[in-house]
Amino acid sequence: QPLLAAFAMVAGTTAATAQNVQSAQRAIELGRYNEARTILRSGSNPETNFELGRLYQMRDMPDSAAFYFNRASGTTPFGQVAAGRALLAKGEVSPAEQQFDAAAKATKNKDAKVLTMIVQAYGESDSKDTGKAQAYLTTAQLVNKKDEPALMVARGDVFLHSDQGGGEAMTSFDRAITANPSYAQAYYKKGQLSVRSRNFNAARESLNKAVELDPSYAPAYRELADMYYYAGQYDLALSTFQKYIGLAEKSPATDAQYASFLYLTKKYPEALTEVNKVLVTDPK
């Protein structure tokens, strides 16, 4: 069960709200941001506002992210984490840490869900200051007493911001997979990192496993298409990206990337059609 949905149920939110949060989290993970926004705007409470903050952070819109995190903020540990995320989205690291410290202190550093939410806050931000995040990681792992997949993925995201970089991140994703061999997101993250490091055989293995476990995991097809592009296999890049388009949410960015793959495979009239379609939707 997704972390925040579980947290929401513990906090006493209604089952319907928890279900909406869970559905929105799933949509955000798959990059279906318009779908997630529609789900979340059907209600207005701290949990849905928190997810709207995450959504806008994923879309690199920090002001909007901070706005919704602030709407989710409050005096509870959940609200303090939200307040910290609002500050972190605006690059105010020290004030954010004060809010996270308050949330952890309120739960006596013994609530694994709160600690994991704090680690996720760092992993999903652009902050390069990961010292505090790693301290919370250590505490969360002591509380859990075993590797918890969501925490291990968050650990990987944090280390991607640090000097230790890819090595520790890859170890984290492997630990998530060991803890839960059916955790598609961990395979996707591992494959994404392998594409970045141009380890194409490992990338293909991980990304294919992600879609084997979850055939609707559209981002894995996008990464596979990028992998084939980097390898100069443009026909495979195009056919794989077409699978992504069949699953992904429609957007000008997706259509523009599709146009580039059409161009690389010398399908110039089709590429021009896509380019013009994008420019009508988004002239910039």
Short mmCIF file of the C-alpha atoms (twelve columns), coordinates in Angstrom:
data_MODEL
# 
_entry.id   MODEL 
# 
loop_
_atom_site.group_PDB 
_atom_site.id 
_atom_site.type_symbol 
_atom_site.label_atom_id 
_atom_site.label_alt_id 
_atom_site.label_comp_id 
_atom_site.label_asym_id 
_atom_site.label_seq_id 
_atom_site.Cartn_x 
_atom_site.Cartn_y 
_atom_site.Cartn_z 
_atom_site.pdbx_PDB_model_num 
ATOM 1   C CA . GLN A 1   0.000   0.000  0.000   1 
ATOM 2   C CA . PRO A 2   1.398   3.416  -0.891  1 
ATOM 3   C CA . LEU A 3   2.933   5.148  2.088   1 
ATOM 4   C CA . LEU A 4   0.799   8.267  2.318   1 
ATOM 5   C CA . ALA A 5   -2.454  6.353  1.874   1 
ATOM 6   C CA . ALA A 6   -1.466  4.176  4.814   1 
ATOM 7   C CA . PHE A 7   -0.533  7.272  6.808   1 
ATOM 8   C CA . ALA A 8   -3.852  8.909  5.950   1 
ATOM 9   C CA . MET A 9   -5.792  5.935  7.282   1 
ATOM 10  C CA . VAL A 10  -3.782  6.019  10.509  1 
ATOM 11  C CA . ALA A 11  -4.494  9.746  10.805  1 
ATOM 12  C CA . GLY A 12  -8.222  9.006  10.707  1 
ATOM 13  C CA . THR A 13  -9.065  10.183 7.201   1 
ATOM 14  C CA . THR A 14  -12.082 8.610  5.541   1 
ATOM 15  C CA . ALA A 15  -11.665 5.475  3.466   1 
ATOM 16  C CA . ALA A 16  -12.867 7.371  0.381   1 
ATOM 17  C CA . THR A 17  -10.212 10.054 0.831   1 
ATOM 18  C CA . ALA A 18  -7.518  7.418  1.347   1 
ATOM 19  C CA . GLN A 19  -8.624  5.677  -1.854  1 
ATOM 20  C CA . ASN A 20  -8.461  8.959  -3.795  1 
ATOM 21  C CA . VAL A 21  -4.997  9.649  -2.405  1 
ATOM 22  C CA . GLN A 22  -3.853  6.150  -3.351  1 
ATOM 23  C CA . SER A 23  -5.232  6.513  -6.899  1 
ATOM 24  C CA . ALA A 24  -3.595  9.931  -7.282  1 
ATOM 25  C CA . GLN A 25  -0.245  8.608  -6.022  1 
ATOM 26  C CA . ARG A 26  -0.424  5.890  -8.630  1 
ATOM 27  C CA . ALA A 27  -1.208  8.418  -11.368 1 
ATOM 28  C CA . ILE A 28  1.688   10.657 -10.275 1 
ATOM 29  C CA . GLU A 29  4.080   7.701  -10.292 1 
ATOM 30  C CA . LEU A 30  3.041   6.943  -13.882 1 
ATOM 31  C CA . GLY A 31  3.360   10.594 -14.950 1 
ATOM 32  C CA . ARG A 32  -0.395  10.991 -15.456 1 
ATOM 33  C CA . TYR A 33  -0.483  14.432 -13.893 1 
ATOM 34  C CA . ASN A 34  -3.755  15.708 -15.355 1 
ATOM 35  C CA . GLU A 35  -5.513  12.560 -14.178 1 
ATOM 36  C CA . ALA A 36  -4.009  12.941 -10.710 1 
ATOM 37  C CA . ARG A 37  -5.032  16.604 -10.534 1 
ATOM 38  C CA . THR A 38  -8.628  15.714 -11.440 1 
ATOM 39  C CA . ILE A 39  -8.757  13.068 -8.717  1 
ATOM 40  C CA . LEU A 40  -7.267  15.354 -6.074  1 
ATOM 41  C CA . ARG A 41  -9.341  18.417 -6.853  1 
ATOM 42  C CA . SER A 42  -12.525 16.454 -6.159  1 
ATOM 43  C CA . GLY A 43  -11.742 16.909 -2.471  1 
ATOM 44  C CA . SER A 44  -9.977  19.502 -0.351  1 
ATOM 45  C CA . ASN A 45  -8.172  18.239 2.732   1 
ATOM 46  C CA . PRO A 46  -4.568  18.077 3.936   1 
ATOM 47  C CA . GLU A 47  -3.872  14.722 2.273   1 
ATOM 48  C CA . THR A 48  -5.121  15.741 -1.181  1 
ATOM 49  C CA . ASN A 49  -3.353  19.109 -0.950  1 
ATOM 50  C CA . PHE A 50  -0.143  17.307 0.009   1 
ATOM 51  C CA . GLU A 51  -0.358  15.167 -3.138  1 
ATOM 52  C CA . LEU A 52  -1.080  18.238 -5.260  1 
ATOM 53  C CA . GLY A 53  2.131   19.699 -3.838  1 
ATOM 54  C CA . ARG A 54  4.022   16.575 -4.906  1 
ATOM 55  C CA . LEU A 55  2.404   16.713 -8.343  1 
ATOM 56  C CA . TYR A 56  3.549   20.273 -8.997  1 
ATOM 57  C CA . GLN A 57  7.001   19.487 -7.634  1 
ATOM 58  C CA . MET A 58  7.293   16.651 -10.170 1 
ATOM 59  C CA . ARG A 59  6.327   19.147 -12.871 1 
ATOM 60  C CA . ASP A 60  9.065   21.576 -11.771 1 
ATOM 61  C CA . MET A 61  6.577   24.207 -10.599 1 
ATOM 62  C CA . PRO A 62  7.972   25.055 -7.138  1 
ATOM 63  C CA . ASP A 63  5.666   28.010 -6.394  1 
ATOM 64  C CA . SER A 64  2.555   25.905 -7.005  1 
ATOM 65  C CA . ALA A 65  4.097   23.020 -5.058  1 
ATOM 66  C CA . ALA A 66  4.759   25.296 -2.074  1 
ATOM 67  C CA . PHE A 67  1.211   26.691 -2.262  1 
ATOM 68  C CA . TYR A 68  -0.399  23.271 -1.915  1 
ATOM 69  C CA . PHE A 69  2.076   21.983 0.655   1 
ATOM 70  C CA . ASN A 70  1.244   25.051 2.734   1 
ATOM 71  C CA . ARG A 71  -2.451  24.245 2.434   1 
ATOM 72  C CA . ALA A 72  -1.652  20.798 3.830   1 
ATOM 73  C CA . SER A 73  0.483   22.171 6.677   1 
ATOM 74  C CA . GLY A 74  -0.582  22.158 10.301  1 
ATOM 75  C CA . THR A 75  0.459   21.300 13.842  1 
ATOM 76  C CA . THR A 76  0.344   17.509 13.444  1 
ATOM 77  C CA . PRO A 77  3.486   15.599 12.365  1 
ATOM 78  C CA . PHE A 78  1.880   15.214 8.920   1 
ATOM 79  C CA . GLY A 79  1.233   18.961 8.759   1 
ATOM 80  C CA . GLN A 80  4.782   19.734 9.860   1 
ATOM 81  C CA . VAL A 81  6.203   17.521 7.110   1 
ATOM 82  C CA . ALA A 82  3.978   19.359 4.620   1 
ATOM 83  C CA . ALA A 83  5.219   22.722 5.919   1 
ATOM 84  C CA . GLY A 84  8.798   21.496 5.569   1 
ATOM 85  C CA . ARG A 85  8.163   20.414 1.997   1 
ATOM 86  C CA . ALA A 86  6.720   23.851 1.172   1 
ATOM 87  C CA . LEU A 87  9.923   25.470 2.415   1 
ATOM 88  C CA . LEU A 88  12.133  22.905 0.692   1 
ATOM 89  C CA . ALA A 89  10.331  23.530 -2.609  1 
ATOM 90  C CA . LYS A 90  11.357  27.182 -2.328  1 
ATOM 91  C CA . GLY A 91  14.951  26.292 -1.485  1 
ATOM 92  C CA . GLU A 92  14.677  27.297 2.185   1 
ATOM 93  C CA . VAL A 93  16.587  24.324 3.568   1 
ATOM 94  C CA . SER A 94  17.228  25.373 7.190   1 
ATOM 95  C CA . PRO A 95  13.615  26.388 7.981   1 
ATOM 96  C CA . ALA A 96  12.471  23.163 6.284   1 
ATOM 97  C CA . GLU A 97  14.751  21.132 8.538   1 
ATOM 98  C CA . GLN A 98  13.205  22.787 11.591  1 
ATOM 99  C CA . GLN A 99  9.765   21.601 10.507  1 
ATOM 100 C CA . PHE A 100 11.012  18.074 9.821   1 
ATOM 101 C CA . ASP A 101 12.791  17.998 13.186  1 
ATOM 102 C CA . ALA A 102 9.557   19.046 14.891  1 
ATOM 103 C CA . ALA A 103 7.615   16.264 13.151  1 
ATOM 104 C CA . ALA A 104 10.203  13.662 14.113  1 
ATOM 105 C CA . LYS A 105 10.369  14.935 17.698  1 
ATOM 106 C CA . ALA A 106 6.569   14.831 18.035  1 
ATOM 107 C CA . THR A 107 6.684   11.121 17.217  1 
ATOM 108 C CA . LYS A 108 9.794   10.569 19.376  1 
ATOM 109 C CA . ASN A 109 11.702  9.464  16.257  1 
ATOM 110 C CA . LYS A 110 9.800   6.180  16.364  1 
ATOM 111 C CA . ASP A 111 7.230   6.570  13.587  1 
ATOM 112 C CA . ALA A 112 8.657   4.929  10.466  1 
ATOM 113 C CA . LYS A 113 5.980   6.465  8.221   1 
ATOM 114 C CA . VAL A 114 6.765   10.014 9.322   1 
ATOM 115 C CA . LEU A 115 10.510  9.407  8.981   1 
ATOM 116 C CA . THR A 116 10.023  7.922  5.510   1 
ATOM 117 C CA . MET A 117 7.912   10.907 4.455   1 
ATOM 118 C CA . ILE A 118 10.770  13.195 5.498   1 
ATOM 119 C CA . VAL A 119 13.294  11.151 3.506   1 
ATOM 120 C CA . GLN A 120 10.947  11.227 0.499   1 
ATOM 121 C CA . ALA A 121 10.739  15.016 0.841   1 
ATOM 122 C CA . TYR A 122 14.484  15.264 0.257   1 
ATOM 123 C CA . GLY A 123 14.501  12.623 -2.465  1 
ATOM 124 C CA . GLU A 124 11.774  14.362 -4.449  1 
ATOM 125 C CA . SER A 125 13.282  17.841 -4.073  1 
ATOM 126 C CA . ASP A 126 16.197  19.473 -5.866  1 
ATOM 127 C CA . SER A 127 18.134  19.940 -2.630  1 
ATOM 128 C CA . LYS A 128 21.771  18.830 -2.741  1 
ATOM 129 C CA . ASP A 129 22.031  19.116 1.040   1 
ATOM 130 C CA . THR A 130 21.442  15.460 1.949   1 
ATOM 131 C CA . GLY A 131 23.154  15.259 5.351   1 
ATOM 132 C CA . LYS A 132 19.930  15.542 7.336   1 
ATOM 133 C CA . ALA A 133 18.124  13.206 4.960   1 
ATOM 134 C CA . GLN A 134 20.755  10.529 5.521   1 
ATOM 135 C CA . ALA A 135 20.414  10.958 9.290   1 
ATOM 136 C CA . TYR A 136 16.662  10.406 9.005   1 
ATOM 137 C CA . LEU A 137 17.361  7.398  6.790   1 
ATOM 138 C CA . THR A 138 19.474  5.833  9.499   1 
ATOM 139 C CA . THR A 139 16.784  6.439  12.124  1 
ATOM 140 C CA . ALA A 140 14.004  5.084  9.870   1 
ATOM 141 C CA . GLN A 141 15.982  1.934  9.149   1 
ATOM 142 C CA . LEU A 142 16.508  1.362  12.876  1 
ATOM 143 C CA . VAL A 143 12.776  1.745  13.472  1 
ATOM 144 C CA . ASN A 144 11.843  -0.574 10.596  1 
ATOM 145 C CA . LYS A 145 14.475  -3.181 11.576  1 
ATOM 146 C CA . LYS A 146 14.392  -4.414 7.978   1 
ATOM 147 C CA . ASP A 147 14.496  -2.906 4.497   1 
ATOM 148 C CA . GLU A 148 11.139  -1.367 3.556   1 
ATOM 149 C CA . PRO A 149 10.760  -0.924 -0.240  1 
ATOM 150 C CA . ALA A 150 9.337   2.627  -0.214  1 
ATOM 151 C CA . LEU A 151 12.105  3.770  2.132   1 
ATOM 152 C CA . MET A 152 14.772  2.083  0.000   1 
ATOM 153 C CA . VAL A 153 13.510  3.839  -3.142  1 
ATOM 154 C CA . ALA A 154 13.513  7.144  -1.259  1 
ATOM 155 C CA . ARG A 155 17.050  6.333  -0.085  1 
ATOM 156 C CA . GLY A 156 18.104  5.857  -3.697  1 
ATOM 157 C CA . ASP A 157 16.559  9.177  -4.712  1 
ATOM 158 C CA . VAL A 158 18.405  10.931 -1.884  1 
ATOM 159 C CA . PHE A 159 21.761  9.442  -2.837  1 
ATOM 160 C CA . LEU A 160 21.261  10.543 -6.444  1 
ATOM 161 C CA . HIS A 161 21.558  14.094 -5.060  1 
ATOM 162 C CA . SER A 162 24.751  13.332 -3.140  1 
ATOM 163 C CA . ASP A 163 28.438  12.967 -3.973  1 
ATOM 164 C CA . GLN A 164 28.155  9.201  -3.518  1 
ATOM 165 C CA . GLY A 165 25.721  9.270  -6.426  1 
ATOM 166 C CA . GLY A 166 24.777  6.282  -8.497  1 
ATOM 167 C CA . GLY A 167 26.539  3.519  -6.605  1 
ATOM 168 C CA . GLU A 168 24.606  3.961  -3.365  1 
ATOM 169 C CA . ALA A 169 21.417  4.684  -5.300  1 
ATOM 170 C CA . MET A 170 21.745  1.410  -7.221  1 
ATOM 171 C CA . THR A 171 22.377  -0.440 -3.962  1 
ATOM 172 C CA . SER A 172 19.203  1.117  -2.553  1 
ATOM 173 C CA . PHE A 173 17.057  0.017  -5.487  1 
ATOM 174 C CA . ASP A 174 18.533  -3.492 -5.263  1 
ATOM 175 C CA . ARG A 175 17.635  -3.584 -1.564  1 
ATOM 176 C CA . ALA A 176 14.066  -2.537 -2.405  1 
ATOM 177 C CA . ILE A 177 13.856  -5.406 -4.905  1 
ATOM 178 C CA . THR A 178 15.270  -7.889 -2.405  1 
ATOM 179 C CA . ALA A 179 12.658  -6.762 0.120   1 
ATOM 180 C CA . ASN A 180 9.872   -7.046 -2.463  1 
ATOM 181 C CA . PRO A 181 10.731  -8.788 -5.763  1 
ATOM 182 C CA . SER A 182 7.403   -7.593 -7.232  1 
ATOM 183 C CA . TYR A 183 8.063   -3.870 -6.644  1 
ATOM 184 C CA . ALA A 184 7.870   -2.488 -10.186 1 
ATOM 185 C CA . GLN A 185 8.935   1.029  -9.216  1 
ATOM 186 C CA . ALA A 186 12.283  -0.231 -7.903  1 
ATOM 187 C CA . TYR A 187 13.015  -2.026 -11.189 1 
ATOM 188 C CA . TYR A 188 12.062  1.143  -13.074 1 
ATOM 189 C CA . LYS A 189 14.330  3.301  -10.920 1 
ATOM 190 C CA . LYS A 190 17.170  0.816  -11.343 1 
ATOM 191 C CA . GLY A 191 16.641  0.740  -15.119 1 
ATOM 192 C CA . GLN A 192 16.454  4.531  -15.311 1 
ATOM 193 C CA . LEU A 193 19.790  4.800  -13.497 1 
ATOM 194 C CA . SER A 194 21.325  2.176  -15.802 1 
ATOM 195 C CA . VAL A 195 20.191  4.161  -18.862 1 
ATOM 196 C CA . ARG A 196 21.815  7.251  -17.376 1 
ATOM 197 C CA . SER A 197 25.095  5.384  -16.898 1 
ATOM 198 C CA . ARG A 198 24.783  3.841  -20.404 1 
ATOM 199 C CA . ASN A 199 24.690  0.291  -19.031 1 
ATOM 200 C CA . PHE A 200 22.176  -0.781 -21.653 1 
ATOM 201 C CA . ASN A 201 22.034  -4.526 -20.974 1 
ATOM 202 C CA . ALA A 202 21.258  -3.941 -17.288 1 
ATOM 203 C CA . ALA A 203 18.790  -1.184 -18.207 1 
ATOM 204 C CA . ARG A 204 16.881  -3.413 -20.619 1 
ATOM 205 C CA . GLU A 205 16.706  -6.223 -18.055 1 
ATOM 206 C CA . SER A 206 15.374  -3.973 -15.281 1 
ATOM 207 C CA . LEU A 207 12.907  -2.018 -17.418 1 
ATOM 208 C CA . ASN A 208 11.520  -5.160 -19.055 1 
ATOM 209 C CA . LYS A 209 11.022  -6.622 -15.591 1 
ATOM 210 C CA . ALA A 210 9.110   -3.486 -14.548 1 
ATOM 211 C CA . VAL A 211 6.621   -3.832 -17.418 1 
ATOM 212 C CA . GLU A 212 6.426   -7.576 -16.917 1 
ATOM 213 C CA . LEU A 213 5.287   -6.948 -13.343 1 
ATOM 214 C CA . ASP A 214 3.091   -4.004 -14.305 1 
ATOM 215 C CA . PRO A 215 2.176   -3.794 -18.025 1 
ATOM 216 C CA . SER A 216 0.707   -0.304 -17.488 1 
ATOM 217 C CA . TYR A 217 4.033   1.114  -16.238 1 
ATOM 218 C CA . ALA A 218 4.377   3.615  -19.076 1 
ATOM 219 C CA . PRO A 219 7.548   5.417  -17.846 1 
ATOM 220 C CA . ALA A 220 9.510   2.176  -18.296 1 
ATOM 221 C CA . TYR A 221 8.717   2.212  -22.029 1 
ATOM 222 C CA . ARG A 222 9.864   5.834  -22.239 1 
ATOM 223 C CA . GLU A 223 13.184  4.917  -20.634 1 
ATOM 224 C CA . LEU A 224 13.565  1.937  -22.971 1 
ATOM 225 C CA . ALA A 225 12.966  4.245  -25.942 1 
ATOM 226 C CA . ASP A 226 15.652  6.629  -24.655 1 
ATOM 227 C CA . MET A 227 17.995  3.676  -24.195 1 
ATOM 228 C CA . TYR A 228 17.529  2.584  -27.812 1 
ATOM 229 C CA . TYR A 229 18.021  6.192  -28.906 1 
ATOM 230 C CA . TYR A 230 21.356  6.445  -27.069 1 
ATOM 231 C CA . ALA A 231 22.387  3.129  -28.622 1 
ATOM 232 C CA . GLY A 232 21.607  4.475  -32.109 1 
ATOM 233 C CA . GLN A 233 18.806  1.930  -32.638 1 
ATOM 234 C CA . TYR A 234 16.268  4.443  -33.872 1 
ATOM 235 C CA . ASP A 235 13.685  2.012  -35.249 1 
ATOM 236 C CA . LEU A 236 13.494  0.254  -31.880 1 
ATOM 237 C CA . ALA A 237 13.404  3.633  -30.151 1 
ATOM 238 C CA . LEU A 238 10.393  4.641  -32.246 1 
ATOM 239 C CA . SER A 239 8.453   1.386  -31.810 1 
ATOM 240 C CA . THR A 240 9.084   1.388  -28.061 1 
ATOM 241 C CA . PHE A 241 8.044   5.025  -27.733 1 
ATOM 242 C CA . GLN A 242 4.836   4.180  -29.584 1 
ATOM 243 C CA . LYS A 243 4.108   1.672  -26.794 1 
ATOM 244 C CA . TYR A 244 4.693   4.470  -24.316 1 
ATOM 245 C CA . ILE A 245 2.284   6.763  -26.172 1 
ATOM 246 C CA . GLY A 246 -0.363  4.038  -26.054 1 
ATOM 247 C CA . LEU A 247 -0.222  4.104  -22.251 1 
ATOM 248 C CA . ALA A 248 0.899   7.631  -21.390 1 
ATOM 249 C CA . GLU A 249 -1.123  10.754 -20.771 1 
ATOM 250 C CA . LYS A 250 -1.271  12.992 -23.809 1 
ATOM 251 C CA . SER A 251 0.824   16.149 -23.595 1 
ATOM 252 C CA . PRO A 252 2.738   18.506 -25.915 1 
ATOM 253 C CA . ALA A 253 6.022   17.235 -24.453 1 
ATOM 254 C CA . THR A 254 5.138   13.631 -25.294 1 
ATOM 255 C CA . ASP A 255 4.096   14.575 -28.832 1 
ATOM 256 C CA . ALA A 256 7.305   16.587 -29.308 1 
ATOM 257 C CA . GLN A 257 9.455   13.642 -28.244 1 
ATOM 258 C CA . TYR A 258 7.481   11.376 -30.562 1 
ATOM 259 C CA . ALA A 259 8.193   13.823 -33.412 1 
ATOM 260 C CA . SER A 260 11.922  13.544 -32.693 1 
ATOM 261 C CA . PHE A 261 11.824  9.750  -32.952 1 
ATOM 262 C CA . LEU A 262 9.881   9.991  -36.226 1 
ATOM 263 C CA . TYR A 263 12.521  12.391 -37.528 1 
ATOM 264 C CA . LEU A 264 15.378  10.052 -36.567 1 
ATOM 265 C CA . THR A 265 13.756  7.210  -38.507 1 
ATOM 266 C CA . LYS A 266 13.421  9.513  -41.540 1 
ATOM 267 C CA . LYS A 267 9.633   9.631  -41.346 1 
ATOM 268 C CA . TYR A 268 9.713   13.321 -42.182 1 
ATOM 269 C CA . PRO A 269 6.073   13.993 -43.211 1 
ATOM 270 C CA . GLU A 270 4.815   12.237 -40.054 1 
ATOM 271 C CA . ALA A 271 7.348   14.128 -37.935 1 
ATOM 272 C CA . LEU A 272 6.241   17.446 -39.409 1 
ATOM 273 C CA . THR A 273 2.605   16.611 -38.662 1 
ATOM 274 C CA . GLU A 274 3.459   15.972 -35.010 1 
ATOM 275 C CA . VAL A 275 5.591   19.134 -34.778 1 
ATOM 276 C CA . ASN A 276 2.779   21.284 -36.148 1 
ATOM 277 C CA . LYS A 277 0.299   19.648 -33.777 1 
ATOM 278 C CA . VAL A 278 2.538   20.508 -30.827 1 
ATOM 279 C CA . LEU A 279 2.988   24.097 -31.952 1 
ATOM 280 C CA . VAL A 280 -0.777  24.597 -32.184 1 
ATOM 281 C CA . THR A 281 -1.159  23.355 -28.612 1 
ATOM 282 C CA . ASP A 282 1.914   25.082 -27.207 1 
ATOM 283 C CA . PRO A 283 3.426   27.807 -29.462 1 
ATOM 284 C CA . LYS A 284 6.493   28.069 -27.157 1 
# 
